[in-house]
Amino acid sequence: MKKIEATIRKSKFSDVKKALHAVGVNFFTYWDVTGIGNEKQGHVYRGVSYSTSDIQRRHLSIVVNDDFEEVTIKAILEAGSTGHVGDGKIFVSDVQEAYRIRTGDKGGDTLN
């Protein structure tokens, strides 16, 4: 099993969610996060200058069986990309075990 963590633009969340559902990833956790990125340039909006050093993003945590790793990453990359700096990052790590709390079952079948 793999844990895929993605930090994406909030504006792309709906597109990423639809793309994940389309490839069969129907369960994941997400939350709003604030981070500091590489973009150092300030912006002006309606005559007011503001800093972009604190960036509002959405963080997704997805655990999938090994055979879903590539399709999950591809869905996030395609739906989450604008082609500009700040589109986000994806991290993949191994998951040693998973348990279903209700039944005590363990293993990859708990993800279904």
N, C-alpha and C positions, 0 to 999 in steps of 0.2 A: 504494500500500500504506500501511497505517496501523499504528503501534505503539500498543497500548492497554496502559497500565500501571495496575493497580488495587491499592490497599492495602485489605485487608478484614479483618474479624474472623476469627481462627482458627476459631472455632466455626461460621462460615458457609462455610468452604472446601469441605466436601463437597457442600453444596447448590449452590454456584457451579460446581464442577467438573461436576456432573451437568447443570446448566443449559447450560453451554458445550458439552458433548458432545451434548446434545439439539438444539442449533442447528447442529451440524456443525463446531464448533471442537474439534479433536481433539489439537492440539499447542500446548503453552504451557510456559513455564518459571515456576517459583515458588520462593520461599525465605522463611524466617522472618526477620522484621525487628523491631526495636524502635524506637519513635519517641516523640516528645513531642507531645501533643495539647493541645487547648483545655481539657479537663476538669481542673480544679484541686482538686476535692473529694477528700478521702481516704475510704477505706472501712474498715469494720470487718468482719472475718471471723473467727468463732469467738473473739471477744474480743480479737483482735489488730488494731491499726490499721495500714494499709499505704497507701502512696502510689500514686496512679494516674497520676503524671506520666510514668512510663516505660511505654509501652503496647506489648504484644506483639501483633503483627499478621502477616499473611501477604501477601507482595507477589507479584503475578502480572505477567508480561510476555508479551504476546500480539501477534504480527504477523499481520495478516489483509489480504486484498485489500479494496479500497475498498467493494465491494458487501457485505461482511460486517461493516462497522464498526457500523452501527446495531443489527443483531441481537445482536452480541457485547456491546455496551454495555447493551442492554435486558436481556439474560440476567443480566449481573452486577448491575444495579440491582435487578431483581426478586428474585433469589435471595440477594443479599447484604444486603438491607435488614432491619433490625429496627425501624426507626422511631425509634431512640434516638441520642443523641449518640455519636459514635465508630464509626459504621458504615463509615467510610473515604472514600476519594477515588478518582476515575478521571481519568487524564490521557491525552490522545490527541496523537500527533505523526506527522508524515509520515516515511515511510521511502523513501529515494531509490532503493535497490537491494537485492536479496537474491540470494545465491549458494548453490547446493547444493555443499557441499565435495566429496562423492563424485564428481560428474560435471563440475563446473565450470559447470553450467547457471546462468543468471541470469534474473531477472524474477519476476513473480507466480506463474508455474507452479511455482516451487520450493517454494511453500507447501503444495502438494498432496501 
